[in-house]
Amino acid sequence: MSGDTFPEKLLEENLRCRVIYYSCVNPSTIADLNQAWGYSPTYLYQENAIDRLEDSGIIEVEEDGGKKIIESSYDKLFVEGNIEKGMDNINQLILQEFLIHSKGFHPSRGAERDREDMLSMARGNLEEELEQNLVAMEFSWDDYSKLVTLWQNELFKETFFSLDILTALFGDRKDELPQNPLDHLFRLTAGIVNVIGRSREERGLMVPPGLTYRVEPIIVPAHRLLDKRRSDESDHSEFASRMNDVYSIFRSKFHEDRFNHDFLKDFSDLAMRRPRDRKFSDLFDKYRGSDRFTNPFS
């Protein structure tokens, strides 16, 4: 595999490959995966999934007493090209979620091309205050590099990319595993930040649902795993330091008042829109669906 690529397309096209890669970031056997996910003994061997992953360079398979132990290459996630793609994906999701809250945008309605046109048009076409709020929430390279630093921490990997955590998060919804694991790591981290914020009674912190997992199902196993490593003071201290840095970033970006822009409060702006704003506003209306407000001045 090229040093600057990650085989995202393979994971997108083949659910078996995706499940195996995610499940073996911490080494596991196929028997472990079958038990955890409820698969039949032969399912994950089909479609040459293991061979294809091994050929792509993102897993290694070793024999041990007649068992095949699979370990996914976690480091390959952090090659330069994939990190940039991960940051772009997150900023695109932030834009989409922002439009849902501020403009009543419904991305599930309409053609995919219209959706992409909408997201493209939105940048630089929002009211000044909304544009400033959006820019404040988007991730710069400095911001994203702190996330990557946390994700590369061995204690984070062992704790939050364990097979127990994966099955607790996804259960029978394995098809929802993202094609790029960096997207998974972002939503997982956002969920952890939300839980920490609630426990600290942090006022005003709000990471929108579209950017985060509900991580309540993983708190008990995650606590158990972290508690086992509490005695490793240097490892735990490094993990906690990186988590604090990331928590500070989320707290500074995701203020409740930045996201809660009810588009109905902007009725007068929409009703009295200028002709040059018409195309942009009409496209927003399309995504509001059949229950949207009908402008009498259209």
ABEGO torsion letter per residue (X at the ends): XBAABBBAAAAAABAAAAAAAAAAABBBBAAAAAAAAGBBAAAAABGGAAAAAAAAGABBBBBBGGBBBBBBBAAAAABAAAAAAAAAAAAAAAAAAAAAAAAGBBAABEBAAAAAAAAAAABGABBAAAAAAAAAABBBAAAAAAAAAAAABAAAAAAAABAAAAAAAAEAAAAABBABAAAAAAAAAAAAAAAAAAAAGBBGBBBBAAABBBAAAAAAAAAAAAAAAAABAAAAAAAAAAAAAAAAAAAAABBAAAABBBAAAAAAAAAABBAAAAAAAAAAAAAAEAABBBBAAX
